[in-house]
Amino acid sequence: MNVKVLVVDPSPASRDALRQAISGAGAQFRGLASLAEARRNLLEYAPDVVVAALDLPDGDASAFLEEIARDTPRRAAWAIAPAGRLEDAVAAMSRGADDFLWRPVSADRVSVLLGRLLERRESEAKAEETRLRLARVEAAAALPGRSARWAAAMSAIERLAGERSVLVTGEEGTEKEAAALFLHRLSPRGAEPFVRAAGADLRESLARAGRGTVYLSGIDLAPVSVQELALTTLDRTDRPGLILGADNDPSGAVRRGVLLEAIPGRLESSVVHLPPLRERGEDVLRLARHFLEETAGTLAFDAEALDALAAHDWPGNVQELREAVRRAAELAEGPTIGPIVVRSVLGRPLNAPGSRRRRAPVVRIAVGDSLAEVERRLIQKTLEFAKGNKKKTAELLKLSLKTIYNKIKEYGLEH
């Protein structure tokens, strides 16, 4: 029986009786005389069961068992009550104890409780196995793709699902929130709440998540105060899981001074990168067919329409493709969708196969951002898009070249 039991009982005779009963049932035993010793041993011993006498001399045993039930619900909490003091046992169970023993201890009663514990653990293990199996099926359906780049991302999700904190990177539209959801679903917290946070309400979201997971998107665009709160949260053990999403390369965001260096540093070994659609090869057509089947199962793309889809660079990634397929299905006449419909949906001439247009960067702002911060981000993004060309930056922003030079100097944006 691979069960560890921690007993806290001031009576040497009672502890010895429990040792014999617990060891005789095949479980591991550790006996302590005080609540202070028990607290020191909890983390190191990591018991499956905590048994506490209700007459501890140095603290409230019922409150201790209540903490156990609240903080580690899979850990059993049993009370030891003096013989005949039923009201004490009932009071302890009303505060979270799973069951109780009378003193003097009955070996048969200990054996019964350990047997119930094993049955419960086996049942929970089967339920968890079923939940994970369903979560994997749902993840494969929600995040389809077979390209090598996508397979690597899915493997990272599976590998990192057990981590309490993960950084998900990728351009806008690469399905970062869906990836975060399945990081949560495949984790030990998967049956608990999944809470989406907007920067300003991170603290509230952490409270609402309980033992679940919080997903905060755009950490690389969030105000410093939100980043500092996220960083503080990463270092706490008494908190929900935290998944951070970043639209831009974290190392570049750090160099530009918009992301705290400690965040990617802290999560360096826990990163899931979602590749842009243009780097996923045949997944473009696989996804187009998949979305069309979901939208209108009786329709199909003809060969020229598929060529047109493959030639597009998809700056909006999977989200853009999903929306394009939906609109194409609405416009289709007859059982097939042709290239004319695809061109009208995309709204501009298609690229020649193999060509790539540069994706215009997006600047996000949030309530509470200062006007100076918004202006700095806008100039910085435009300067990057113009590859450092200050004249082009001025033209795009409809400002004078002198103003651009002054702003670049003011905000320290030398490119």
C-alpha positions as CSV (number, residue, x, y, z in Angstrom):
1,M,0.0,0.0,0.0
2,N,1.7,3.2,-1.2
3,V,0.1,5.5,1.3
4,K,1.9,7.9,3.7
5,V,0.2,8.8,7.0
6,L,1.3,11.7,9.2
7,V,-0.1,11.3,12.8
8,V,-0.1,14.3,15.2
9,D,-1.0,13.1,18.7
10,P,0.4,14.2,22.1
11,S,-0.2,10.7,23.6
12,P,2.8,8.3,23.1
13,A,0.6,5.3,23.7
14,S,-1.9,6.5,21.1
15,R,0.8,7.2,18.6
16,D,2.3,3.7,19.2
17,A,-1.1,2.1,18.7
18,L,-1.6,4.1,15.5
19,R,1.9,3.1,14.3
20,Q,1.1,-0.6,14.7
21,A,-2.3,-0.3,13.0
22,I,-1.1,1.8,10.1
23,S,2.1,-0.2,9.5
24,G,0.2,-3.4,9.9
25,A,-2.1,-2.3,7.1
26,G,0.9,-1.8,4.8
27,A,1.0,2.0,4.9
28,Q,3.9,4.3,5.9
29,F,3.8,6.0,9.3
30,R,5.3,9.1,10.8
31,G,4.2,10.2,14.3
32,L,4.6,13.6,15.9
33,A,3.6,15.1,19.2
34,S,2.8,18.7,18.3
35,L,1.1,20.9,15.7
36,A,4.3,22.9,15.2
37,E,6.2,19.7,14.2
38,A,3.4,18.7,11.9
39,R,3.5,22.0,10.0
40,R,7.3,21.6,9.6
41,N,6.9,18.0,8.2
42,L,4.0,18.6,5.8
43,L,6.1,19.8,2.8
44,E,9.0,17.4,3.3
45,Y,7.0,14.2,4.1
46,A,4.0,15.0,1.7
47,P,1.6,12.6,3.4
48,D,-1.5,11.2,1.8
49,V,-3.4,11.3,5.1
50,V,-3.1,13.6,8.1
51,V,-4.4,12.3,11.4
52,A,-4.7,14.9,14.2
53,A,-5.8,14.5,17.8
54,L,-8.3,17.1,18.8
55,D,-6.6,17.7,22.2
56,L,-3.3,19.1,20.8
57,P,-1.6,21.3,23.4
58,D,-0.2,23.9,21.0
59,G,-3.0,24.7,18.6
60,D,-6.5,24.1,17.2
61,A,-6.5,20.7,15.5
62,S,-9.8,21.3,13.9
63,A,-8.5,24.5,12.2
64,F,-5.4,22.5,11.1
65,L,-7.6,19.8,9.5
66,E,-9.7,22.5,7.9
67,E,-6.6,24.0,6.3
68,I,-5.6,20.6,5.0
69,A,-9.1,20.1,3.4
70,R,-9.0,23.5,1.9
71,D,-5.5,23.7,0.5
72,T,-4.9,20.1,-0.5
73,P,-8.3,18.5,-1.2
74,R,-6.8,15.2,-2.4
75,R,-5.1,14.7,1.0
76,A,-7.3,12.9,3.5
77,A,-7.8,14.5,7.0
78,W,-8.9,12.4,10.0
79,A,-9.6,13.6,13.5
80,I,-8.8,11.6,16.7
81,A,-11.5,12.2,19.3
82,P,-11.6,11.0,23.0
83,A,-13.9,8.0,23.4
84,G,-17.5,9.1,23.7
85,R,-17.0,12.7,22.6
86,L,-19.2,12.4,19.5
87,E,-19.8,16.2,19.5
88,D,-16.0,16.8,19.0
89,A,-15.8,14.4,16.1
90,V,-18.9,15.9,14.4
91,A,-17.5,19.5,14.9
92,A,-14.2,18.5,13.3
93,M,-15.9,16.9,10.3
94,S,-18.1,20.0,9.9
95,R,-14.9,22.0,9.4
96,G,-13.4,19.7,6.8
97,A,-12.2,16.4,8.4
98,D,-13.0,13.4,6.2
99,D,-13.5,11.0,9.0
100,F,-12.5,10.3,12.6
101,L,-11.0,7.7,15.0
102,W,-11.8,7.1,18.7
103,R,-9.1,7.0,21.3
104,P,-8.1,4.3,22.2
105,V,-7.5,3.5,18.5
106,S,-9.0,0.5,16.9
107,A,-6.8,-1.3,14.3
108,D,-9.9,-2.5,12.5
109,R,-11.2,1.0,12.2
110,V,-7.8,2.2,10.8
111,S,-7.9,-0.6,8.3
112,V,-11.4,0.3,7.1
113,L,-10.5,4.0,6.6
114,L,-7.3,3.1,4.7
115,G,-9.4,0.7,2.5
116,R,-11.9,3.5,1.7
117,L,-9.0,5.9,0.9
118,L,-7.5,3.4,-1.6
119,E,-10.9,2.8,-3.2
120,R,-11.4,6.6,-3.6
121,R,-7.9,7.1,-5.1
122,E,-8.5,4.3,-7.6
123,S,-11.9,5.9,-8.6
124,E,-10.3,9.3,-8.9
125,A,-7.4,7.9,-11.0
126,K,-9.8,6.3,-13.4
127,A,-11.9,9.5,-13.7
128,E,-8.7,11.6,-14.3
129,E,-7.5,9.1,-16.9
130,T,-10.9,9.5,-18.7
131,R,-10.8,13.3,-18.4
132,L,-7.3,13.5,-19.9
133,R,-8.2,11.2,-22.8
134,L,-11.2,13.3,-23.7
135,A,-9.1,16.5,-23.3
136,R,-6.5,15.1,-25.8
137,V,-9.2,14.3,-28.3
138,E,-10.7,17.8,-27.9
139,A,-7.3,19.4,-28.3
140,A,-6.6,17.5,-31.5
141,A,-10.0,18.7,-32.8
142,A,-9.6,22.3,-31.7
143,L,-6.0,22.7,-32.8
144,P,-5.8,20.6,-35.9
145,G,-2.7,20.3,-38.1
146,R,0.0,17.8,-39.1
147,S,2.9,19.9,-40.2
148,A,6.2,19.3,-38.4
149,R,6.2,22.8,-36.9
150,W,2.7,22.3,-35.6
151,A,3.4,18.9,-34.2
152,A,6.3,20.4,-32.3
153,A,4.0,22.9,-30.7
154,M,1.4,20.3,-29.8
155,S,4.2,18.2,-28.2
156,A,5.3,21.2,-26.1
157,I,1.7,21.6,-24.9
158,E,1.6,18.0,-23.8
159,R,5.0,18.2,-22.2
160,L,4.4,21.5,-20.3
161,A,0.8,20.9,-19.2
162,G,2.0,19.8,-15.8
163,E,3.8,23.1,-15.2
164,R,2.2,25.8,-13.1
165,S,3.4,28.6,-15.3
166,V,3.8,28.7,-19.1
167,L,4.6,31.4,-21.7
168,V,2.7,31.0,-25.0
169,T,4.2,33.0,-27.9
170,G,3.1,33.5,-31.5
171,E,1.7,36.2,-33.8
172,E,-1.9,37.4,-33.5
173,G,-4.3,34.8,-34.8
174,T,-2.2,31.7,-34.1
175,E,-4.7,30.4,-31.5
176,K,-2.7,31.2,-28.3
177,E,-5.9,31.3,-26.2
178,A,-6.9,27.8,-27.4
179,A,-3.4,26.5,-26.7
180,A,-3.6,28.0,-23.2
181,L,-7.0,26.3,-22.7
182,F,-5.6,22.9,-23.5
183,L,-2.5,23.5,-21.4
184,H,-5.0,23.9,-18.6
185,R,-7.2,21.0,-19.6
186,L,-4.3,18.6,-19.8
187,S,-2.9,19.8,-16.4
188,P,-3.7,18.4,-13.0
189,R,-5.9,21.6,-12.6
190,G,-7.9,20.7,-15.7
191,A,-11.2,20.1,-13.9
192,E,-10.9,23.5,-12.2
193,P,-11.9,26.9,-13.6
194,F,-10.1,28.5,-16.6
195,V,-10.2,32.3,-16.4
196,R,-9.3,34.7,-19.1
197,A,-7.8,37.9,-17.7
198,A,-7.6,41.4,-19.2
199,G,-4.5,43.1,-17.8
200,A,-6.2,45.4,-15.4
201,D,-8.2,42.7,-13.7
202,L,-5.4,40.1,-13.2
203,R,-5.6,40.3,-9.4
204,E,-9.4,39.7,-9.5
205,S,-9.0,36.9,-12.1
206,L,-6.4,35.1,-9.9
207,A,-8.9,35.2,-7.0
208,R,-11.7,33.8,-9.2
209,A,-9.6,31.0,-10.6
210,G,-9.2,29.3,-7.3
211,R,-7.2,26.1,-7.9
212,G,-7.6,26.5,-11.7
213,T,-5.7,28.5,-14.3
214,V,-5.6,32.2,-15.4
215,Y,-4.7,33.1,-19.0
216,L,-3.3,36.6,-19.5
217,S,-2.8,37.6,-23.2
218,G,-0.5,40.3,-24.5
219,I,1.9,40.3,-21.5
220,D,4.4,42.0,-23.8
221,L,2.0,44.9,-24.3
222,A,0.8,45.1,-20.7
223,P,1.5,48.0,-18.4
224,V,4.6,47.5,-16.1
225,S,2.3,47.3,-13.1
226,V,0.5,44.3,-14.6
227,Q,3.8,42.7,-15.6
228,E,5.1,43.1,-12.0
229,L,2.0,41.5,-10.6
230,A,2.4,38.6,-13.0
231,L,6.0,38.2,-12.1
232,T,5.2,38.2,-8.3
233,T,2.5,35.6,-9.0
234,L,4.9,33.3,-10.8
235,D,7.0,33.0,-7.6
236,R,4.1,32.0,-5.4
237,T,3.1,28.4,-4.7
238,D,-0.2,29.2,-3.2
239,R,-1.8,30.4,-6.4
240,P,-3.6,29.2,-9.5
241,G,-1.7,28.2,-12.7
242,L,-0.7,31.2,-14.8
243,I,-0.3,31.1,-18.6
244,L,1.0,34.3,-20.3
245,G,0.5,35.0,-24.0
246,A,2.9,37.2,-26.0
247,D,2.3,38.4,-29.6
248,N,5.9,39.3,-30.2
249,D,9.3,37.7,-29.7
250,P,9.9,38.0,-25.9
251,S,13.7,38.7,-26.4
252,G,12.9,41.5,-28.8
253,A,10.3,42.9,-26.5
254,V,12.9,42.9,-23.7
255,R,15.4,44.7,-25.8
256,R,12.8,47.4,-26.7
257,G,12.1,47.9,-23.0
258,V,8.4,46.9,-23.2
259,L,8.7,43.5,-21.4
260,L,10.4,42.9,-18.0
261,E,13.4,40.7,-18.6
262,A,12.6,38.6,-15.5
263,I,9.4,37.2,-17.1
264,P,10.9,35.3,-20.1
265,G,13.9,34.6,-17.9
266,R,11.7,32.9,-15.3
267,L,9.8,31.0,-17.9
268,E,12.7,30.2,-20.2
269,S,12.2,26.4,-20.0
270,S,8.4,26.6,-20.1
271,V,7.6,28.2,-23.5
272,V,5.2,27.0,-26.2
273,H,5.7,28.7,-29.5
274,L,2.9,28.6,-32.1
275,P,4.2,29.0,-35.6
276,P,2.5,31.4,-38.1
277,L,0.2,29.8,-40.6
278,R,2.6,30.8,-43.5
279,E,5.2,28.4,-42.0
280,R,2.8,25.4,-41.6
281,G,2.9,24.2,-45.2
282,E,0.0,21.9,-46.1
283,D,-1.8,22.7,-42.9
284,V,-3.3,25.7,-44.8
285,L,-5.3,23.5,-47.0
286,R,-6.0,20.9,-44.2
287,L,-7.4,23.7,-42.1
288,A,-9.4,25.2,-44.9
289,R,-11.1,21.9,-45.6
290,H,-11.6,21.4,-41.9
291,F,-13.2,24.8,-41.4
292,L,-15.4,24.4,-44.5
293,E,-16.6,21.0,-43.2
294,E,-17.5,22.6,-39.9
295,T,-19.2,25.6,-41.6
296,A,-21.0,23.8,-44.6
297,G,-20.3,20.2,-44.9
298,T,-21.9,19.9,-48.4
299,L,-19.4,22.4,-50.0
300,A,-15.9,21.9,-51.3
301,F,-13.1,24.0,-52.7
302,D,-12.2,23.4,-56.3
303,A,-8.5,23.0,-57.3
304,E,-8.0,26.6,-58.3
305,A,-9.5,27.8,-55.1
306,L,-7.1,25.6,-53.1
307,D,-4.2,27.0,-55.1
308,A,-5.4,30.5,-54.3
309,L,-5.6,29.7,-50.6
310,A,-2.1,28.2,-50.6
311,A,-0.7,31.3,-52.4
312,H,-2.0,33.7,-49.7
313,D,0.4,34.7,-46.9
314,W,-2.3,34.8,-44.2
315,P,-1.1,37.8,-42.1
316,G,-4.0,37.1,-39.7
317,N,-3.0,33.5,-39.4
318,V,-5.6,30.8,-38.4
319,Q,-8.2,33.3,-37.3
320,E,-8.1,35.0,-40.8
321,L,-8.4,31.6,-42.5
322,R,-11.3,30.6,-40.4
323,E,-13.1,33.8,-41.2
324,A,-12.3,33.6,-44.9
325,V,-13.7,30.1,-45.1
326,R,-16.9,31.2,-43.4
327,R,-17.4,34.1,-45.7
328,A,-16.6,32.0,-48.8
329,A,-19.2,29.5,-47.8
330,E,-21.8,32.3,-47.5
331,L,-20.9,33.6,-51.0
332,A,-20.7,30.2,-52.7
333,E,-23.2,29.3,-55.5
334,G,-23.4,25.6,-56.2
335,P,-21.5,22.7,-54.6
336,T,-18.0,24.1,-55.1
337,I,-16.1,27.3,-54.1
338,G,-13.9,28.7,-56.9
339,P,-11.0,31.1,-56.9
340,I,-13.2,34.2,-57.7
341,V,-15.0,33.7,-54.4
342,V,-11.7,33.3,-52.6
343,R,-10.3,36.5,-54.2
344,S,-13.4,38.5,-53.2
345,V,-13.2,37.2,-49.7
346,L,-9.6,38.1,-49.2
347,G,-10.3,41.5,-50.6
348,R,-7.1,42.1,-52.4
349,P,-5.1,40.6,-55.3
350,L,-3.5,37.3,-54.3
351,N,0.3,36.9,-54.0
352,A,2.1,34.8,-56.4
353,P,3.0,31.4,-55.0
354,G,6.0,31.6,-52.7
355,S,5.8,35.3,-52.2
356,R,5.3,36.9,-48.7
357,R,4.0,40.4,-47.8
358,R,5.2,42.0,-44.6
359,R,2.6,42.0,-41.9
360,A,1.8,45.4,-40.5
361,P,2.3,45.4,-36.8
362,V,-0.6,46.1,-34.4
363,V,-0.5,48.5,-31.5
364,R,-2.6,47.6,-28.5
365,I,-3.8,50.0,-25.9
366,A,-5.7,49.6,-22.7
367,V,-7.7,51.8,-20.5
368,G,-5.2,53.3,-18.0
369,D,-2.3,53.6,-20.5
370,S,-0.9,57.1,-20.6
371,L,-1.0,59.1,-23.9
372,A,2.8,59.3,-23.8
373,E,3.0,55.5,-23.5
374,V,0.5,55.0,-26.4
375,E,2.5,57.5,-28.6
376,R,5.8,55.7,-27.8
377,R,4.4,52.3,-28.8
378,L,2.9,53.7,-32.0
379,I,6.1,55.4,-33.1
380,Q,8.2,52.3,-32.1
381,K,6.0,49.9,-34.1
382,T,5.9,52.2,-37.1
383,L,9.7,52.6,-37.0
384,E,10.1,48.8,-36.9
385,F,7.7,48.4,-39.8
386,A,9.7,51.0,-41.8
387,K,12.9,49.1,-41.0
388,G,14.4,52.1,-39.2
389,N,13.6,54.5,-42.1
390,K,12.7,57.7,-40.3
391,K,11.4,59.5,-43.4
392,K,9.0,56.6,-44.1
393,T,8.0,56.5,-40.4
394,A,7.1,60.2,-40.6
395,E,5.1,59.7,-43.8
396,L,3.2,56.8,-42.3
397,L,2.4,58.8,-39.2
398,K,1.7,62.0,-41.1
399,L,4.2,63.9,-39.0
400,S,7.2,66.1,-39.9
401,L,10.6,64.5,-40.1
402,K,11.8,66.9,-37.4
403,T,9.0,65.8,-35.1
404,I,9.9,62.1,-35.6
405,Y,13.6,62.7,-34.8
406,N,12.6,64.6,-31.7
407,K,10.2,61.9,-30.5
408,I,12.7,59.1,-31.2
409,K,15.2,60.9,-29.1
410,E,12.6,61.7,-26.4
411,Y,11.5,58.0,-26.1
412,G,15.0,56.5,-26.6
413,L,13.9,54.6,-29.8
414,E,17.1,54.8,-31.8
415,H,16.8,52.0,-34.3
